[in-house]
Amino acid sequence: MKRWRLAVVDDHPLVRRGIRDALAEESGFDVVGEAHDASGAMQIVCEHHPDLITVDISLGRGSGLELIKQMRSQWPDLGIIVVSVHDEELYAERSLRAGANGYLRKSEPLDRLVGAVRTVLAGGTALTPDMTQRLVDQAVRGGSSDASGVRSLSDRELEVFEMIGSGLGTRKIANRLCISIKTVETHRENIKRKLGIDNAPELARFAVAWVENPA
């Protein structure tokens, strides 16, 4: 019987260990590597050639969405499942567009993750029934989800917006996303323009409120 090679990427050691242990206990699965950031993830795929990798959206350094795009461009056959605390309605579609094969919230039971891994390894897409229905409804309507407010932000702008709401300053955001301070400032200006916000304090208040209660 084929043994599937898996890898885990998450910046929280306890979460990473929980996912790793749950997958390692399954018949036919070998966990060949784990990483806490984007560069470590790329190294694992280069060295160990897993069949599937689980990835968090928020990493200690680097961007989960950018990592997915990079891995998909270099390894078209790699299975990628996002396992994240972030709102499914806002991030699942973005993850699929980036190249992921599935999206699960960290609040889901571990057996659901195992099922999602098997689904993706069999060539399918792993989403919750609610998210699947949303995507079907969007396809029927002939368009994507509502592009107003926060949903109008690009992937990178959304990452910066959430980090602002989590209390990170410009320099820390730049370090975490591996981009320049000037680039972060450009994203801030674009976010203010798209959200109709006039100044930095107002942006910070809005971002904090949104992070505490996404809508």
Stockholm file with secondary structure:
# STOCKHOLM 1.0

chainA/1-215         MKRWRLAVVDDHPLVRRGIRDALAEESGFDVVGEAHDASGAMQIVCEHHPDLITVDISLGRGSGLELIKQMRSQWPDLGIIVVSVHDEELYAERSLRAGANGYLRKSEPLDRLVGAVRTVLAGGTALTPDMTQRLVDQAVRGGSSDASGVRSLSDRELEVFEMIGSGLGTRKIANRLCISIKTVETHRENIKRKLGIDNAPELARFAVAWVENPA
#=GR chainA/1-215 SS CCCEEEEEECSCHHHHHHHHHHHHTSTTEEEEEEESSHHHHHHHHHHHCCSEEEECSBCSSSBHHHHHHHHHHHCTTCEEEEEESSCHHHHHHHHHHHTCSEEEETTSCHHHHHHHHHHHHTTCCBCCHHHHHHHHHHHHHTSCSCCSGGGGSCHHHHHHHHHHHTTCCHHHHHHHHTCCHHHHHHHHHHHHHHHTCCSHHHHHHHHHHHHHSCC
#=GC SS_cons         CCCEEEEEECSCHHHHHHHHHHHHTSTTEEEEEEESSHHHHHHHHHHHCCSEEEECSBCSSSBHHHHHHHHHHHCTTCEEEEEESSCHHHHHHHHHHHTCSEEEETTSCHHHHHHHHHHHHTTCCBCCHHHHHHHHHHHHHTSCSCCSGGGGSCHHHHHHHHHHHTTCCHHHHHHHHTCCHHHHHHHHHHHHHHHTCCSHHHHHHHHHHHHHSCC
//
